[in-house]
Amino acid sequence: MAKETKTKKPPIKVGIPTGVGTKTLKVRVPRKAKEKVAEAPNTPKRAKDESKVVLRIRVRAYESKILDASVKQIIDTARRYDADIVGPVPLPTEIKKHTVNRASFIYKNTREQFEMRIHKRLIDIVNPNAKTIEALSNLSLPSGVDIDVKML
């Protein structure tokens, strides 16, 4: 048995520019084609019946301890009725600074600064049922806590 010798052929380079005098071609793609490419191909498309309803609750207070206690109370109430909860997400603290004169006449250049800090939290409740909404509306929270509720 004699060994067959195979000669290796170099790979054929088709359409590869050599670097000398090459031009790059610009291909124009229609906008509709770009939009189709931008969508992920593996994401399942939802039917209109399966739309998500989100109850977005923004809670604001001057004191962070009271705010955290009221957020915990909201989350416990929502979990009692088997709701899907996202959060609490801490939002940036809003700081309002006020500068006033210390004295009215002699020490005019001395000033005093006061600030108010407003702490914020965001809670999303996904697909809440009627019992959850009713329980949250009957919830009594401490004074100084501001609540904004939106349906998305």
N, C-alpha and C positions, 0 to 999 in steps of 0.2 A: 504494500500500500504506500503509495507515494502521496506526500502532502501537497495539497493544492495551495499554491501561493496566490493570495489575493492582493492586488495592488489597491492601495487606498487612493481614491480619487478626491481631489479637493472639492469642498462644497461649492456649488454653483451660486454665484452672487447675482441675483436678479434684481434690478432696480435700485441697487445701492449706489449712491453717488460716490465718485472718487475724490471729491473735495476740490477739484479744479473746475471752475466755471459752472458750478451747480446752482440751481435756482430752487427756492422753496415755493411750493404751490399753495395758494390759499384756496380752501374749499369753502364755499358758502353753503351753510346749512339753514333751511327754513326754520322760522321760529317754532312752528308746531312740532317739528322734529326735535328741537332742543328741549321743549317741555316734556315730550315723551321720554327722552333720555334722562331728564332730571328726576323723574319719578322712580322710586325703587321698584325693581321688577318683582321682588318676592313678597312685597307687602300685600296682605289680603285687603280687598276693598270691602268696606262695610256697606250694608244695605241701609236705606234711610230709616228703617224701623229700629236699627241698633244704635241710634245716635246717643251719645253720652250727655247726660244732664249733670252739670256740676254746680253745686251750691258753694259759692266763694264767700268766705267770712273774713272780713278784715277787722281786727280788734286793736284798739288804740287806748293807751293809758299813760299817765304821767309817772306812775310808779311801776317798776318792772315786776316786783313781787306780786302785787295785786293782779297785774296782767297775766303772769304765769299761772296764778291760781284760777283765774276765770277761764283761761285757755284749757287748763286741765279739766275743768268742770264741763266745758263744751265737748271736749273729746270723749270724756266718760259717758256723757249723755248719748252721743252719736254711736259709740261702740255698744251701748246697751241694746240698741235696735239694729245691730249687725250692719252698720254702714261702713263703706270703704272710705278711709280717711287719708289725706295727703297733708302732712304738716305736723306740727306748726312750723312754718317757715319764718324765721326772724327777718324782718325788713329793716333797712337802715333807720337808725334813730334820728328823728328830726330835732335839730337844736335851734331854738330861737334865742338870739342874744339881743339884749336891750342895754344900751349905754346911757347913763345919766350923769349929770354933774353932781359932784359931792357937795359942793357949796355954791351958793348963788352969787357971791360977790367977790370976796378976796381970793380964794383959792379956785379960780375959774378953770384952770387947766387940769385940775385933778378930776378924774372921772371914775365911775364905778360901773362894773358890768354885772348884769344878771342874766341868767339863762334858764330856759324851760326846755326840758327834754321830753319828747313824745316818743314812747316806745311802741313798736308795731309788730303784730304777728299776722300771718296769713294761714288760713285753714281751708282746704278744699275737701268737700264731701261729694264723692262720686256716686251718681245714681241714688239719691236719697229717696226713701219711701215716705208715705204720708205720715206715718207714726213718728219718724225721725224729725220731720219738719215741725210737727205739732209739739213734740217734746222740746225742741230747741226754741220755739216761740214762747213757750211757757216758762223758760228758764229765767230765774232771777239772779242777776249778777250784781256785784258790789258797785257802789256809786264811784264815779270817776273812770269808768270803763265805757268806751264808745264802740259801738258795733255797726258795721256796714255789711249787709247781706245782699248778694247778687246771684241771680240764676244765669248761668252761661250755657 
